[in-house]
Every structure is written in structure tokens, then in C-alpha cells.
Amino acid sequence: MVYNTFGTCSTQINFDVDDEHRVHNVVFTGGCNGNLKAIGKLVEGQKAEDVIKLLKGNTCSFKPTSCADQLARALEQALAEKN
């Protein structure tokens, strides 16, 4: 899936969600390269629902969202499309 972010330094997130709702291959475009690579590694193989619970609502500085929050929103959209 390709998700275009808003309100963050990263502009896009590419990822896969398998039939068991496990997250794979998370790659952010733009943003804090090292931190975003780490997020991808940390969520690899995790259930999308668990990642959403963990990351949704996370903010960055004065912004109402963050790259992690955008990933949670992207996963919510992916799950909605699967159903």
C-alpha cells in the first residue's frame, strides 16, 4: 500500500499488510531517516491492530500528528480496505 502523509516531514509511507493483518516492509519517504527506519524494523511482523494502538495519537513537537501517527492512520485505512 502507498499512503500519502500530511502534516509531517515524511511525504509517503509504503507498506504491506498480509492476510493475518501483520505489517511488513514499512518504508517512509522523507523525514528523519534513521528514526523512520527504526520504526519500520520495530513494527515488522506485528499485528496492524497492535501497531495502531501503540502509535495512534503520537505527536511531533507542536504538530498534531507525527510520522508514527501517520503510519497508524495508514494501517487503519489498509484494514478498512481489506474488510
mmCIF file of the N, C-alpha and C atoms, coordinates in Angstrom:
data_MODEL
# 
_entry.id   MODEL 
# 
loop_
_atom_site.group_PDB 
_atom_site.id 
_atom_site.type_symbol 
_atom_site.label_atom_id 
_atom_site.label_alt_id 
_atom_site.label_comp_id 
_atom_site.label_asym_id 
_atom_site.label_entity_id 
_atom_site.label_seq_id 
_atom_site.pdbx_PDB_ins_code 
_atom_site.Cartn_x 
_atom_site.Cartn_y 
_atom_site.Cartn_z 
_atom_site.occupancy 
_atom_site.B_iso_or_equiv 
_atom_site.pdbx_formal_charge 
_atom_site.auth_seq_id 
_atom_site.auth_comp_id 
_atom_site.auth_asym_id 
_atom_site.auth_atom_id 
_atom_site.pdbx_PDB_model_num 
ATOM 1   N N  . MET A 1 1  ? 0.855   -1.176  0.000  1.00 0.00 ? 1  MET A N  1 
ATOM 2   C CA . MET A 1 1  ? 0.000   0.000   0.000  1.00 0.00 ? 1  MET A CA 1 
ATOM 3   C C  . MET A 1 1  ? 0.894   1.229   0.000  1.00 0.00 ? 1  MET A C  1 
ATOM 4   N N  . VAL A 1 2  ? 0.394   2.270   -0.621 1.00 0.00 ? 2  VAL A N  1 
ATOM 5   C CA . VAL A 1 2  ? 1.069   3.565   -0.625 1.00 0.00 ? 2  VAL A CA 1 
ATOM 6   C C  . VAL A 1 2  ? 0.138   4.555   0.064  1.00 0.00 ? 2  VAL A C  1 
ATOM 7   N N  . TYR A 1 3  ? 0.656   5.234   1.083  1.00 0.00 ? 3  TYR A N  1 
ATOM 8   C CA . TYR A 1 3  ? -0.123  6.213   1.839  1.00 0.00 ? 3  TYR A CA 1 
ATOM 9   C C  . TYR A 1 3  ? 0.603   7.543   1.791  1.00 0.00 ? 3  TYR A C  1 
ATOM 10  N N  . ASN A 1 4  ? -0.080  8.579   1.315  1.00 0.00 ? 4  ASN A N  1 
ATOM 11  C CA . ASN A 1 4  ? 0.481   9.918   1.288  1.00 0.00 ? 4  ASN A CA 1 
ATOM 12  C C  . ASN A 1 4  ? 0.181   10.602  2.609  1.00 0.00 ? 4  ASN A C  1 
ATOM 13  N N  . THR A 1 5  ? 1.234   10.977  3.319  1.00 0.00 ? 5  THR A N  1 
ATOM 14  C CA . THR A 1 5  ? 1.100   11.556  4.648  1.00 0.00 ? 5  THR A CA 1 
ATOM 15  C C  . THR A 1 5  ? 0.718   13.032  4.567  1.00 0.00 ? 5  THR A C  1 
ATOM 16  N N  . PHE A 1 6  ? 0.287   13.571  5.708  1.00 0.00 ? 6  PHE A N  1 
ATOM 17  C CA . PHE A 1 6  ? 0.035   15.009  5.795  1.00 0.00 ? 6  PHE A CA 1 
ATOM 18  C C  . PHE A 1 6  ? 0.497   15.509  7.152  1.00 0.00 ? 6  PHE A C  1 
ATOM 19  N N  . GLY A 1 7  ? 1.038   16.722  7.164  1.00 0.00 ? 7  GLY A N  1 
ATOM 20  C CA . GLY A 1 7  ? 1.452   17.334  8.417  1.00 0.00 ? 7  GLY A CA 1 
ATOM 21  C C  . GLY A 1 7  ? 2.759   16.820  8.986  1.00 0.00 ? 7  GLY A C  1 
ATOM 22  N N  . THR A 1 8  ? 3.535   16.096  8.173  1.00 0.00 ? 8  THR A N  1 
ATOM 23  C CA . THR A 1 8  ? 4.807   15.547  8.650  1.00 0.00 ? 8  THR A CA 1 
ATOM 24  C C  . THR A 1 8  ? 5.913   15.823  7.638  1.00 0.00 ? 8  THR A C  1 
ATOM 25  N N  . CYS A 1 9  ? 7.138   15.630  8.091  1.00 0.00 ? 9  CYS A N  1 
ATOM 26  C CA . CYS A 1 9  ? 8.288   15.784  7.195  1.00 0.00 ? 9  CYS A CA 1 
ATOM 27  C C  . CYS A 1 9  ? 8.333   14.674  6.143  1.00 0.00 ? 9  CYS A C  1 
ATOM 28  N N  . SER A 1 10 ? 7.917   13.484  6.535  1.00 0.00 ? 10 SER A N  1 
ATOM 29  C CA . SER A 1 10 ? 7.825   12.412  5.536  1.00 0.00 ? 10 SER A CA 1 
ATOM 30  C C  . SER A 1 10 ? 6.613   12.699  4.654  1.00 0.00 ? 10 SER A C  1 
ATOM 31  N N  . THR A 1 11 ? 6.697   12.276  3.409  1.00 0.00 ? 11 THR A N  1 
ATOM 32  C CA . THR A 1 11 ? 5.625   12.563  2.459  1.00 0.00 ? 11 THR A CA 1 
ATOM 33  C C  . THR A 1 11 ? 4.822   11.329  2.061  1.00 0.00 ? 11 THR A C  1 
ATOM 34  N N  . GLN A 1 12 ? 5.387   10.160  2.329  1.00 0.00 ? 12 GLN A N  1 
ATOM 35  C CA . GLN A 1 12 ? 4.720   8.936   1.883  1.00 0.00 ? 12 GLN A CA 1 
ATOM 36  C C  . GLN A 1 12 ? 5.205   7.757   2.722  1.00 0.00 ? 12 GLN A C  1 
ATOM 37  N N  . ILE A 1 13 ? 4.306   6.777   2.875  1.00 0.00 ? 13 ILE A N  1 
ATOM 38  C CA . ILE A 1 13 ? 4.662   5.521   3.541  1.00 0.00 ? 13 ILE A CA 1 
ATOM 39  C C  . ILE A 1 13 ? 4.242   4.378   2.628  1.00 0.00 ? 13 ILE A C  1 
ATOM 40  N N  . ASN A 1 14 ? 5.169   3.477   2.360  1.00 0.00 ? 14 ASN A N  1 
ATOM 41  C CA . ASN A 1 14 ? 4.877   2.251   1.619  1.00 0.00 ? 14 ASN A CA 1 
ATOM 42  C C  . ASN A 1 14 ? 4.947   1.093   2.606  1.00 0.00 ? 14 ASN A C  1 
ATOM 43  N N  . PHE A 1 15 ? 4.005   0.169   2.520  1.00 0.00 ? 15 PHE A N  1 
ATOM 44  C CA . PHE A 1 15 ? 3.985   -0.964  3.447  1.00 0.00 ? 15 PHE A CA 1 
ATOM 45  C C  . PHE A 1 15 ? 3.062   -2.036  2.909  1.00 0.00 ? 15 PHE A C  1 
ATOM 46  N N  . ASP A 1 16 ? 3.149   -3.209  3.517  1.00 0.00 ? 16 ASP A N  1 
ATOM 47  C CA . ASP A 1 16 ? 2.270   -4.325  3.205  1.00 0.00 ? 16 ASP A CA 1 
ATOM 48  C C  . ASP A 1 16 ? 1.574   -4.770  4.483  1.00 0.00 ? 16 ASP A C  1 
ATOM 49  N N  . VAL A 1 17 ? 0.352   -5.260  4.334  1.00 0.00 ? 17 VAL A N  1 
ATOM 50  C CA . VAL A 1 17 ? -0.373  -5.908  5.426  1.00 0.00 ? 17 VAL A CA 1 
ATOM 51  C C  . VAL A 1 17 ? -0.855  -7.245  4.868  1.00 0.00 ? 17 VAL A C  1 
ATOM 52  N N  . ASP A 1 18 ? -0.442  -8.336  5.514  1.00 0.00 ? 18 ASP A N  1 
ATOM 53  C CA . ASP A 1 18 ? -0.808  -9.657  4.997  1.00 0.00 ? 18 ASP A CA 1 
ATOM 54  C C  . ASP A 1 18 ? -2.216  -10.055 5.455  1.00 0.00 ? 18 ASP A C  1 
ATOM 55  N N  . ASP A 1 19 ? -2.628  -11.251 5.072  1.00 0.00 ? 19 ASP A N  1 
ATOM 56  C CA . ASP A 1 19 ? -3.980  -11.725 5.386  1.00 0.00 ? 19 ASP A CA 1 
ATOM 57  C C  . ASP A 1 19 ? -4.229  -11.898 6.879  1.00 0.00 ? 19 ASP A C  1 
ATOM 58  N N  . GLU A 1 20 ? -3.155  -12.018 7.659  1.00 0.00 ? 20 GLU A N  1 
ATOM 59  C CA . GLU A 1 20 ? -3.283  -12.125 9.117  1.00 0.00 ? 20 GLU A CA 1 
ATOM 60  C C  . GLU A 1 20 ? -3.153  -10.761 9.792  1.00 0.00 ? 20 GLU A C  1 
ATOM 61  N N  . HIS A 1 21 ? -3.180  -9.701  8.972  1.00 0.00 ? 21 HIS A N  1 
ATOM 62  C CA . HIS A 1 21 ? -3.069  -8.312  9.436  1.00 0.00 ? 21 HIS A CA 1 
ATOM 63  C C  . HIS A 1 21 ? -1.698  -7.988  10.015 1.00 0.00 ? 21 HIS A C  1 
ATOM 64  N N  . ARG A 1 22 ? -0.679  -8.696  9.593  1.00 0.00 ? 22 ARG A N  1 
ATOM 65  C CA . ARG A 1 22 ? 0.683   -8.404  10.048 1.00 0.00 ? 22 ARG A CA 1 
ATOM 66  C C  . ARG A 1 22 ? 1.334   -7.401  9.102  1.00 0.00 ? 22 ARG A C  1 
ATOM 67  N N  . VAL A 1 23 ? 2.090   -6.483  9.682  1.00 0.00 ? 23 VAL A N  1 
ATOM 68  C CA . VAL A 1 23 ? 2.712   -5.374  8.951  1.00 0.00 ? 23 VAL A CA 1 
ATOM 69  C C  . VAL A 1 23 ? 4.091   -5.799  8.443  1.00 0.00 ? 23 VAL A C  1 
ATOM 70  N N  . HIS A 1 24 ? 4.386   -5.451  7.190  1.00 0.00 ? 24 HIS A N  1 
ATOM 71  C CA . HIS A 1 24 ? 5.669   -5.791  6.575  1.00 0.00 ? 24 HIS A CA 1 
ATOM 72  C C  . HIS A 1 24 ? 6.146   -4.657  5.675  1.00 0.00 ? 24 HIS A C  1 
ATOM 73  N N  . ASN A 1 25 ? 7.452   -4.582  5.524  1.00 0.00 ? 25 ASN A N  1 
ATOM 74  C CA . ASN A 1 25 ? 8.099   -3.729  4.515  1.00 0.00 ? 25 ASN A CA 1 
ATOM 75  C C  . ASN A 1 25 ? 7.753   -2.249  4.637  1.00 0.00 ? 25 ASN A C  1 
ATOM 76  N N  . VAL A 1 26 ? 7.747   -1.707  5.847  1.00 0.00 ? 26 VAL A N  1 
ATOM 77  C CA . VAL A 1 26 ? 7.427   -0.291  6.043  1.00 0.00 ? 26 VAL A CA 1 
ATOM 78  C C  . VAL A 1 26 ? 8.618   0.555   5.602  1.00 0.00 ? 26 VAL A C  1 
ATOM 79  N N  . VAL A 1 27 ? 8.359   1.467   4.661  1.00 0.00 ? 27 VAL A N  1 
ATOM 80  C CA . VAL A 1 27 ? 9.383   2.389   4.171  1.00 0.00 ? 27 VAL A CA 1 
ATOM 81  C C  . VAL A 1 27 ? 8.770   3.782   4.079  1.00 0.00 ? 27 VAL A C  1 
ATOM 82  N N  . PHE A 1 28 ? 9.384   4.735   4.768  1.00 0.00 ? 28 PHE A N  1 
ATOM 83  C CA . PHE A 1 28 ? 8.957   6.128   4.720  1.00 0.00 ? 28 PHE A CA 1 
ATOM 84  C C  . PHE A 1 28 ? 9.774   6.868   3.670  1.00 0.00 ? 28 PHE A C  1 
ATOM 85  N N  . THR A 1 29 ? 9.154   7.811   2.991  1.00 0.00 ? 29 THR A N  1 
ATOM 86  C CA . THR A 1 29 ? 9.850   8.705   2.073  1.00 0.00 ? 29 THR A CA 1 
ATOM 87  C C  . THR A 1 29 ? 9.982   10.057  2.753  1.00 0.00 ? 29 THR A C  1 
ATOM 88  N N  . GLY A 1 30 ? 11.206  10.538  2.888  1.00 0.00 ? 30 GLY A N  1 
ATOM 89  C CA . GLY A 1 30 ? 11.455  11.796  3.575  1.00 0.00 ? 30 GLY A CA 1 
ATOM 90  C C  . GLY A 1 30 ? 11.464  11.591  5.075  1.00 0.00 ? 30 GLY A C  1 
ATOM 91  N N  . GLY A 1 31 ? 11.575  12.689  5.794  1.00 0.00 ? 31 GLY A N  1 
ATOM 92  C CA . GLY A 1 31 ? 11.560  12.620  7.252  1.00 0.00 ? 31 GLY A CA 1 
ATOM 93  C C  . GLY A 1 31 ? 12.909  12.262  7.839  1.00 0.00 ? 31 GLY A C  1 
ATOM 94  N N  . CYS A 1 32 ? 12.920  11.914  9.091  1.00 0.00 ? 32 CYS A N  1 
ATOM 95  C CA . CYS A 1 32 ? 14.135  11.573  9.850  1.00 0.00 ? 32 CYS A CA 1 
ATOM 96  C C  . CYS A 1 32 ? 14.536  10.139  9.515  1.00 0.00 ? 32 CYS A C  1 
ATOM 97  N N  . ASN A 1 33 ? 15.424  9.986   8.590  1.00 0.00 ? 33 ASN A N  1 
ATOM 98  C CA . ASN A 1 33 ? 15.760  8.696   8.006  1.00 0.00 ? 33 ASN A CA 1 
ATOM 99  C C  . ASN A 1 33 ? 16.035  7.605   9.033  1.00 0.00 ? 33 ASN A C  1 
ATOM 100 N N  . GLY A 1 34 ? 16.916  7.843   9.967  1.00 0.00 ? 34 GLY A N  1 
ATOM 101 C CA . GLY A 1 34 ? 17.275  6.807   10.939 1.00 0.00 ? 34 GLY A CA 1 
ATOM 102 C C  . GLY A 1 34 ? 16.106  6.416   11.824 1.00 0.00 ? 34 GLY A C  1 
ATOM 103 N N  . ASN A 1 35 ? 15.383  7.403   12.330 1.00 0.00 ? 35 ASN A N  1 
ATOM 104 C CA . ASN A 1 35 ? 14.244  7.114   13.201 1.00 0.00 ? 35 ASN A CA 1 
ATOM 105 C C  . ASN A 1 35 ? 13.150  6.357   12.458 1.00 0.00 ? 35 ASN A C  1 
ATOM 106 N N  . LEU A 1 36 ? 12.915  6.727   11.220 1.00 0.00 ? 36 LEU A N  1 
ATOM 107 C CA . LEU A 1 36 ? 11.842  6.086   10.467 1.00 0.00 ? 36 LEU A CA 1 
ATOM 108 C C  . LEU A 1 36 ? 12.225  4.674   10.032 1.00 0.00 ? 36 LEU A C  1 
ATOM 109 N N  . LYS A 1 37 ? 13.505  4.445   9.771  1.00 0.00 ? 37 LYS A N  1 
ATOM 110 C CA . LYS A 1 37 ? 13.948  3.071   9.508  1.00 0.00 ? 37 LYS A CA 1 
ATOM 111 C C  . LYS A 1 37 ? 13.735  2.221   10.758 1.00 0.00 ? 37 LYS A C  1 
ATOM 112 N N  . ALA A 1 38 ? 14.006  2.817   11.925 1.00 0.00 ? 38 ALA A N  1 
ATOM 113 C CA . ALA A 1 38 ? 13.827  2.088   13.188 1.00 0.00 ? 38 ALA A CA 1 
ATOM 114 C C  . ALA A 1 38 ? 12.360  1.726   13.405 1.00 0.00 ? 38 ALA A C  1 
ATOM 115 N N  . ILE A 1 39 ? 11.446  2.652   13.118 1.00 0.00 ? 39 ILE A N  1 
ATOM 116 C CA . ILE A 1 39 ? 10.023  2.347   13.260 1.00 0.00 ? 39 ILE A CA 1 
ATOM 117 C C  . ILE A 1 39 ? 9.663   1.156   12.376 1.00 0.00 ? 39 ILE A C  1 
ATOM 118 N N  . GLY A 1 40 ? 10.137  1.169   11.140 1.00 0.00 ? 40 GLY A N  1 
ATOM 119 C CA . GLY A 1 40 ? 9.871   0.049   10.237 1.00 0.00 ? 40 GLY A CA 1 
ATOM 120 C C  . GLY A 1 40 ? 10.354  -1.275  10.787 1.00 0.00 ? 40 GLY A C  1 
ATOM 121 N N  . LYS A 1 41 ? 11.540  -1.274  11.388 1.00 0.00 ? 41 LYS A N  1 
ATOM 122 C CA . LYS A 1 41 ? 12.078  -2.506  11.977 1.00 0.00 ? 41 LYS A CA 1 
ATOM 123 C C  . LYS A 1 41 ? 11.264  -2.942  13.194 1.00 0.00 ? 41 LYS A C  1 
ATOM 124 N N  . LEU A 1 42 ? 10.856  -1.978  14.006 1.00 0.00 ? 42 LEU A N  1 
ATOM 125 C CA . LEU A 1 42 ? 10.120  -2.306  15.230 1.00 0.00 ? 42 LEU A CA 1 
ATOM 126 C C  . LEU A 1 42 ? 8.730   -2.869  14.961 1.00 0.00 ? 42 LEU A C  1 
ATOM 127 N N  . VAL A 1 43 ? 8.091   -2.426  13.886 1.00 0.00 ? 43 VAL A N  1 
ATOM 128 C CA . VAL A 1 43 ? 6.732   -2.895  13.610 1.00 0.00 ? 43 VAL A CA 1 
ATOM 129 C C  . VAL A 1 43 ? 6.696   -4.092  12.665 1.00 0.00 ? 43 VAL A C  1 
ATOM 130 N N  . GLU A 1 44 ? 7.822   -4.476  12.094 1.00 0.00 ? 44 GLU A N  1 
ATOM 131 C CA . GLU A 1 44 ? 7.875   -5.601  11.159 1.00 0.00 ? 44 GLU A CA 1 
ATOM 132 C C  . GLU A 1 44 ? 7.299   -6.856  11.805 1.00 0.00 ? 44 GLU A C  1 
ATOM 133 N N  . GLY A 1 45 ? 6.294   -7.431  11.159 1.00 0.00 ? 45 GLY A N  1 
ATOM 134 C CA . GLY A 1 45 ? 5.677   -8.667  11.632 1.00 0.00 ? 45 GLY A CA 1 
ATOM 135 C C  . GLY A 1 45 ? 4.655   -8.494  12.735 1.00 0.00 ? 45 GLY A C  1 
ATOM 136 N N  . GLN A 1 46 ? 4.453   -7.276  13.212 1.00 0.00 ? 46 GLN A N  1 
ATOM 137 C CA . GLN A 1 46 ? 3.487   -7.017  14.287 1.00 0.00 ? 46 GLN A CA 1 
ATOM 138 C C  . GLN A 1 46 ? 2.072   -6.949  13.707 1.00 0.00 ? 46 GLN A C  1 
ATOM 139 N N  . LYS A 1 47 ? 1.089   -7.242  14.526 1.00 0.00 ? 47 LYS A N  1 
ATOM 140 C CA . LYS A 1 47 ? -0.303  -7.113  14.099 1.00 0.00 ? 47 LYS A CA 1 
ATOM 141 C C  . LYS A 1 47 ? -0.623  -5.634  13.903 1.00 0.00 ? 47 LYS A C  1 
ATOM 142 N N  . ALA A 1 48 ? -1.280  -5.312  12.800 1.00 0.00 ? 48 ALA A N  1 
ATOM 143 C CA . ALA A 1 48 ? -1.622  -3.924  12.492 1.00 0.00 ? 48 ALA A CA 1 
ATOM 144 C C  . ALA A 1 48 ? -2.426  -3.295  13.621 1.00 0.00 ? 48 ALA A C  1 
ATOM 145 N N  . GLU A 1 49 ? -3.344  -4.038  14.198 1.00 0.00 ? 49 GLU A N  1 
ATOM 146 C CA . GLU A 1 49 ? -4.173  -3.513  15.279 1.00 0.00 ? 49 GLU A CA 1 
ATOM 147 C C  . GLU A 1 49 ? -3.316  -3.098  16.489 1.00 0.00 ? 49 GLU A C  1 
ATOM 148 N N  . ASP A 1 50 ? -2.282  -3.867  16.781 1.00 0.00 ? 50 ASP A N  1 
ATOM 149 C CA . ASP A 1 50 ? -1.392  -3.541  17.894 1.00 0.00 ? 50 ASP A CA 1 
ATOM 150 C C  . ASP A 1 50 ? -0.557  -2.296  17.589 1.00 0.00 ? 50 ASP A C  1 
ATOM 151 N N  . VAL A 1 51 ? -0.091  -2.188  16.358 1.00 0.00 ? 51 VAL A N  1 
ATOM 152 C CA . VAL A 1 51 ? 0.694   -1.020  15.954 1.00 0.00 ? 51 VAL A CA 1 
ATOM 153 C C  . VAL A 1 51 ? -0.175  0.236   16.031 1.00 0.00 ? 51 VAL A C  1 
ATOM 154 N N  . ILE A 1 52 ? -1.415  0.136   15.599 1.00 0.00 ? 52 ILE A N  1 
ATOM 155 C CA . ILE A 1 52 ? -2.332  1.275   15.656 1.00 0.00 ? 52 ILE A CA 1 
ATOM 156 C C  . ILE A 1 52 ? -2.521  1.727   17.103 1.00 0.00 ? 52 ILE A C  1 
ATOM 157 N N  . LYS A 1 53 ? -2.789  0.788   17.994 1.00 0.00 ? 53 LYS A N  1 
ATOM 158 C CA . LYS A 1 53 ? -2.983  1.125   19.408 1.00 0.00 ? 53 LYS A CA 1 
ATOM 159 C C  . LYS A 1 53 ? -1.758  1.816   19.992 1.00 0.00 ? 53 LYS A C  1 
ATOM 160 N N  . LEU A 1 54 ? -0.593  1.361   19.601 1.00 0.00 ? 54 LEU A N  1 
ATOM 161 C CA . LEU A 1 54 ? 0.656   1.884   20.136 1.00 0.00 ? 54 LEU A CA 1 
ATOM 162 C C  . LEU A 1 54 ? 0.999   3.271   19.592 1.00 0.00 ? 54 LEU A C  1 
ATOM 163 N N  . LEU A 1 55 ? 0.777   3.498   18.310 1.00 0.00 ? 55 LEU A N  1 
ATOM 164 C CA . LEU A 1 55 ? 1.283   4.711   17.664 1.00 0.00 ? 55 LEU A CA 1 
ATOM 165 C C  . LEU A 1 55 ? 0.257   5.812   17.428 1.00 0.00 ? 55 LEU A C  1 
ATOM 166 N N  . LYS A 1 56 ? -1.025  5.469   17.392 1.00 0.00 ? 56 LYS A N  1 
ATOM 167 C CA . LYS A 1 56 ? -2.035  6.472   17.074 1.00 0.00 ? 56 LYS A CA 1 
ATOM 168 C C  . LYS A 1 56 ? -2.072  7.571   18.138 1.00 0.00 ? 56 LYS A C  1 
ATOM 169 N N  . GLY A 1 57 ? -2.068  8.810   17.676 1.00 0.00 ? 57 GLY A N  1 
ATOM 170 C CA . GLY A 1 57 ? -2.124  9.958   18.572 1.00 0.00 ? 57 GLY A CA 1 
ATOM 171 C C  . GLY A 1 57 ? -0.762  10.499  18.961 1.00 0.00 ? 57 GLY A C  1 
ATOM 172 N N  . ASN A 1 58 ? 0.308   9.808   18.578 1.00 0.00 ? 58 ASN A N  1 
ATOM 173 C CA . ASN A 1 58 ? 1.654   10.297  18.861 1.00 0.00 ? 58 ASN A CA 1 
ATOM 174 C C  . ASN A 1 58 ? 1.883   11.593  18.076 1.00 0.00 ? 58 ASN A C  1 
ATOM 175 N N  . THR A 1 59 ? 2.398   12.611  18.740 1.00 0.00 ? 59 THR A N  1 
ATOM 176 C CA . THR A 1 59 ? 2.625   13.903  18.072 1.00 0.00 ? 59 THR A CA 1 
ATOM 177 C C  . THR A 1 59 ? 4.118   14.191  17.973 1.00 0.00 ? 59 THR A C  1 
ATOM 178 N N  . CYS A 1 60 ? 4.446   15.149  17.118 1.00 0.00 ? 60 CYS A N  1 
ATOM 179 C CA . CYS A 1 60 ? 5.828   15.568  16.902 1.00 0.00 ? 60 CYS A CA 1 
ATOM 180 C C  . CYS A 1 60 ? 5.920   17.065  17.161 1.00 0.00 ? 60 CYS A C  1 
ATOM 181 N N  . SER A 1 61 ? 6.624   17.424  18.217 1.00 0.00 ? 61 SER A N  1 
ATOM 182 C CA . SER A 1 61 ? 6.812   18.830  18.572 1.00 0.00 ? 61 SER A CA 1 
ATOM 183 C C  . SER A 1 61 ? 5.454   19.505  18.708 1.00 0.00 ? 61 SER A C  1 
ATOM 184 N N  . PHE A 1 62 ? 5.232   20.572  17.994 1.00 0.00 ? 62 PHE A N  1 
ATOM 185 C CA . PHE A 1 62 ? 3.983   21.339  18.080 1.00 0.00 ? 62 PHE A CA 1 
ATOM 186 C C  . PHE A 1 62 ? 2.921   20.846  17.102 1.00 0.00 ? 62 PHE A C  1 
ATOM 187 N N  . LYS A 1 63 ? 3.247   19.870  16.296 1.00 0.00 ? 63 LYS A N  1 
ATOM 188 C CA . LYS A 1 63 ? 2.320   19.361  15.278 1.00 0.00 ? 63 LYS A CA 1 
ATOM 189 C C  . LYS A 1 63 ? 1.289   18.432  15.911 1.00 0.00 ? 63 LYS A C  1 
ATOM 190 N N  . PRO A 1 64 ? 0.080   18.381  15.349 1.00 0.00 ? 64 PRO A N  1 
ATOM 191 C CA . PRO A 1 64 ? -0.955  17.493  15.898 1.00 0.00 ? 64 PRO A CA 1 
ATOM 192 C C  . PRO A 1 64 ? -0.803  16.030  15.460 1.00 0.00 ? 64 PRO A C  1 
ATOM 193 N N  . THR A 1 65 ? 0.223   15.726  14.694 1.00 0.00 ? 65 THR A N  1 
ATOM 194 C CA . THR A 1 65 ? 0.457   14.371  14.190 1.00 0.00 ? 65 THR A CA 1 
ATOM 195 C C  . THR A 1 65 ? 1.950   14.111  14.184 1.00 0.00 ? 65 THR A C  1 
ATOM 196 N N  . SER A 1 66 ? 2.337   12.943  13.726 1.00 0.00 ? 66 SER A N  1 
ATOM 197 C CA . SER A 1 66 ? 3.748   12.571  13.594 1.00 0.00 ? 66 SER A CA 1 
ATOM 198 C C  . SER A 1 66 ? 3.836   11.488  12.530 1.00 0.00 ? 66 SER A C  1 
ATOM 199 N N  . CYS A 1 67 ? 5.045   11.129  12.172 1.00 0.00 ? 67 CYS A N  1 
ATOM 200 C CA . CYS A 1 67 ? 5.210   10.044  11.204 1.00 0.00 ? 67 CYS A CA 1 
ATOM 201 C C  . CYS A 1 67 ? 4.643   8.736   11.756 1.00 0.00 ? 67 CYS A C  1 
ATOM 202 N N  . ALA A 1 68 ? 4.824   8.508   13.055 1.00 0.00 ? 68 ALA A N  1 
ATOM 203 C CA . ALA A 1 68 ? 4.274   7.300   13.681 1.00 0.00 ? 68 ALA A CA 1 
ATOM 204 C C  . ALA A 1 68 ? 2.746   7.325   13.653 1.00 0.00 ? 68 ALA A C  1 
ATOM 205 N N  . ASP A 1 69 ? 2.157   8.470   13.958 1.00 0.00 ? 69 ASP A N  1 
ATOM 206 C CA . ASP A 1 69 ? 0.708   8.621   13.907 1.00 0.00 ? 69 ASP A CA 1 
ATOM 207 C C  . ASP A 1 69 ? 0.202   8.419   12.487 1.00 0.00 ? 69 ASP A C  1 
ATOM 208 N N  . GLN A 1 70 ? 0.930   8.926   11.517 1.00 0.00 ? 70 GLN A N  1 
ATOM 209 C CA . GLN A 1 70 ? 0.538   8.748   10.121 1.00 0.00 ? 70 GLN A CA 1 
ATOM 210 C C  . GLN A 1 70 ? 0.575   7.275   9.722  1.00 0.00 ? 70 GLN A C  1 
ATOM 211 N N  . LEU A 1 71 ? 1.548   6.530   10.245 1.00 0.00 ? 71 LEU A N  1 
ATOM 212 C CA . LEU A 1 71 ? 1.578   5.090   9.984  1.00 0.00 ? 71 LEU A CA 1 
ATOM 213 C C  . LEU A 1 71 ? 0.340   4.425   10.572 1.00 0.00 ? 71 LEU A C  1 
ATOM 214 N N  . ALA A 1 72 ? -0.042  4.805   11.776 1.00 0.00 ? 72 ALA A N  1 
ATOM 215 C CA . ALA A 1 72 ? -1.250  4.245   12.390 1.00 0.00 ? 72 ALA A CA 1 
ATOM 216 C C  . ALA A 1 72 ? -2.473  4.540   11.527 1.00 0.00 ? 72 ALA A C  1 
ATOM 217 N N  . ARG A 1 73 ? -2.581  5.758   11.034 1.00 0.00 ? 73 ARG A N  1 
ATOM 218 C CA . ARG A 1 73 ? -3.713  6.120   10.169 1.00 0.00 ? 73 ARG A CA 1 
ATOM 219 C C  . ARG A 1 73 ? -3.688  5.336   8.860  1.00 0.00 ? 73 ARG A C  1 
ATOM 220 N N  . ALA A 1 74 ? -2.494  5.149   8.323  1.00 0.00 ? 74 ALA A N  1 
ATOM 221 C CA . ALA A 1 74 ? -2.351  4.372   7.086  1.00 0.00 ? 74 ALA A CA 1 
ATOM 222 C C  . ALA A 1 74 ? -2.790  2.927   7.304  1.00 0.00 ? 74 ALA A C  1 
ATOM 223 N N  . LEU A 1 75 ? -2.423  2.374   8.444  1.00 0.00 ? 75 LEU A N  1 
ATOM 224 C CA . LEU A 1 75 ? -2.819  0.997   8.752  1.00 0.00 ? 75 LEU A CA 1 
ATOM 225 C C  . LEU A 1 75 ? -4.321  0.885   8.955  1.00 0.00 ? 75 LEU A C  1 
ATOM 226 N N  . GLU A 1 76 ? -4.922  1.879   9.594  1.00 0.00 ? 76 GLU A N  1 
ATOM 227 C CA . GLU A 1 76 ? -6.382  1.881   9.735  1.00 0.00 ? 76 GLU A CA 1 
ATOM 228 C C  . GLU A 1 76 ? -7.051  1.860   8.369  1.00 0.00 ? 76 GLU A C  1 
ATOM 229 N N  . GLN A 1 77 ? -6.545  2.669   7.456  1.00 0.00 ? 77 GLN A N  1 
ATOM 230 C CA . GLN A 1 77 ? -7.104  2.707   6.104  1.00 0.00 ? 77 GLN A CA 1 
ATOM 231 C C  . GLN A 1 77 ? -6.924  1.366   5.404  1.00 0.00 ? 77 GLN A C  1 
ATOM 232 N N  . ALA A 1 78 ? -5.758  0.769   5.553  1.00 0.00 ? 78 ALA A N  1 
ATOM 233 C CA . ALA A 1 78 ? -5.487  -0.519  4.915  1.00 0.00 ? 78 ALA A CA 1 
ATOM 234 C C  . ALA A 1 78 ? -6.434  -1.596  5.440  1.00 0.00 ? 78 ALA A C  1 
ATOM 235 N N  . LEU A 1 79 ? -6.657  -1.611  6.743  1.00 0.00 ? 79 LEU A N  1 
ATOM 236 C CA . LEU A 1 79 ? -7.571  -2.606  7.325  1.00 0.00 ? 79 LEU A CA 1 
ATOM 237 C C  . LEU A 1 79 ? -8.999  -2.373  6.858  1.00 0.00 ? 79 LEU A C  1 
ATOM 238 N N  . ALA A 1 80 ? -9.415  -1.114  6.757  1.00 0.00 ? 80 ALA A N  1 
ATOM 239 C CA . ALA A 1 80 ? -10.755 -0.801  6.276  1.00 0.00 ? 80 ALA A CA 1 
ATOM 240 C C  . ALA A 1 80 ? -10.935 -1.272  4.841  1.00 0.00 ? 80 ALA A C  1 
ATOM 241 N N  . GLU A 1 81 ? -9.916  -1.118  4.026  1.00 0.00 ? 81 GLU A N  1 
ATOM 242 C CA . GLU A 1 81 ? -9.986  -1.551  2.638  1.00 0.00 ? 81 GLU A CA 1 
ATOM 243 C C  . GLU A 1 81 ? -10.006 -3.069  2.527  1.00 0.00 ? 81 GLU A C  1 
ATOM 244 N N  . LYS A 1 82 ? -9.368  -3.770  3.471  1.00 0.00 ? 82 LYS A N  1 
ATOM 245 C CA . LYS A 1 82 ? -9.371  -5.240  3.445  1.00 0.00 ? 82 LYS A CA 1 
ATOM 246 C C  . LYS A 1 82 ? -10.740 -5.798  3.816  1.00 0.00 ? 82 LYS A C  1 
ATOM 247 N N  . ASN A 1 83 ? -11.512 -5.022  4.588  1.00 0.00 ? 83 ASN A N  1 
ATOM 248 C CA . ASN A 1 83 ? -12.830 -5.506  5.023  1.00 0.00 ? 83 ASN A CA 1 
ATOM 249 C C  . ASN A 1 83 ? -13.881 -5.111  4.074  1.00 0.00 ? 83 ASN A C  1 
# 
